[in-house]
Amino acid sequence: MEERNELVQKLKGELIDALNLEEIDPEGIGTDESLFGAEGLGLDSIDALEIILLLDRNYGIKIKNPAEGKEIFKTVGTIADYILAHKAE
């Protein structure tokens, strides 16, 4: 659980950097807050591509099926869970 919490905090910082969200600090992003759509951060498809690149570059995780991304990228928490489940592959 501690590993997940650390990863969530790290991811928040990486998302802010990768997506140029300077107006948001890591504490301003809820772990279970929706990243896409009207609620939450309101990210778009370009942001999703940036997240795919971030996962590949920083964690060696490739999202092969873009349809999977919709579930994986729901929240920072779901991204962290995916990384923890797939980082050993």
Contacts in CASP RR format, 6 or more apart in sequence:
PFRMAT RR
TARGET T0000
AUTHOR 0000-0000-0000
METHOD contacts of the structure
MODEL  1
MEERNELVQKLKGELIDALNLEEIDPEGIGTDESLFGAEGLGLDSIDALE
IILLLDRNYGIKIKNPAEGKEIFKTVGTIADYILAHKAE
3 84 0 8 1.000
4 77 0 8 1.000
4 80 0 8 1.000
4 81 0 8 1.000
4 84 0 8 1.000
7 80 0 8 1.000
7 83 0 8 1.000
7 84 0 8 1.000
8 31 0 8 1.000
8 76 0 8 1.000
8 77 0 8 1.000
8 80 0 8 1.000
9 26 0 8 1.000
11 76 0 8 1.000
11 77 0 8 1.000
11 79 0 8 1.000
11 80 0 8 1.000
11 83 0 8 1.000
12 26 0 8 1.000
12 29 0 8 1.000
12 76 0 8 1.000
13 26 0 8 1.000
14 54 0 8 1.000
14 58 0 8 1.000
15 21 0 8 1.000
15 29 0 8 1.000
15 51 0 8 1.000
15 54 0 8 1.000
15 76 0 8 1.000
16 22 0 8 1.000
16 24 0 8 1.000
16 25 0 8 1.000
16 26 0 8 1.000
16 29 0 8 1.000
18 50 0 8 1.000
18 51 0 8 1.000
18 53 0 8 1.000
18 54 0 8 1.000
19 43 0 8 1.000
19 47 0 8 1.000
19 50 0 8 1.000
19 51 0 8 1.000
21 41 0 8 1.000
24 41 0 8 1.000
29 41 0 8 1.000
29 76 0 8 1.000
30 75 0 8 1.000
30 76 0 8 1.000
31 75 0 8 1.000
31 76 0 8 1.000
31 77 0 8 1.000
31 80 0 8 1.000
32 75 0 8 1.000
32 76 0 8 1.000
32 77 0 8 1.000
33 39 0 8 1.000
33 40 0 8 1.000
33 41 0 8 1.000
33 75 0 8 1.000
33 76 0 8 1.000
34 40 0 8 1.000
34 41 0 8 1.000
34 42 0 8 1.000
34 74 0 8 1.000
34 75 0 8 1.000
35 41 0 8 1.000
35 42 0 8 1.000
35 43 0 8 1.000
35 47 0 8 1.000
35 73 0 8 1.000
35 74 0 8 1.000
35 75 0 8 1.000
35 76 0 8 1.000
36 42 0 8 1.000
36 43 0 8 1.000
36 44 0 8 1.000
36 47 0 8 1.000
36 48 0 8 1.000
36 73 0 8 1.000
36 74 0 8 1.000
37 43 0 8 1.000
48 66 0 8 1.000
48 69 0 8 1.000
48 73 0 8 1.000
51 73 0 8 1.000
51 79 0 8 1.000
52 63 0 8 1.000
52 69 0 8 1.000
55 61 0 8 1.000
55 62 0 8 1.000
55 63 0 8 1.000
55 79 0 8 1.000
55 83 0 8 1.000
56 62 0 8 1.000
56 63 0 8 1.000
59 83 0 8 1.000
59 87 0 8 1.000
60 87 0 8 1.000
61 82 0 8 1.000
61 83 0 8 1.000
61 86 0 8 1.000
61 87 0 8 1.000
63 69 0 8 1.000
63 72 0 8 1.000
71 78 0 8 1.000
72 78 0 8 1.000
72 79 0 8 1.000
72 82 0 8 1.000
73 79 0 8 1.000
END
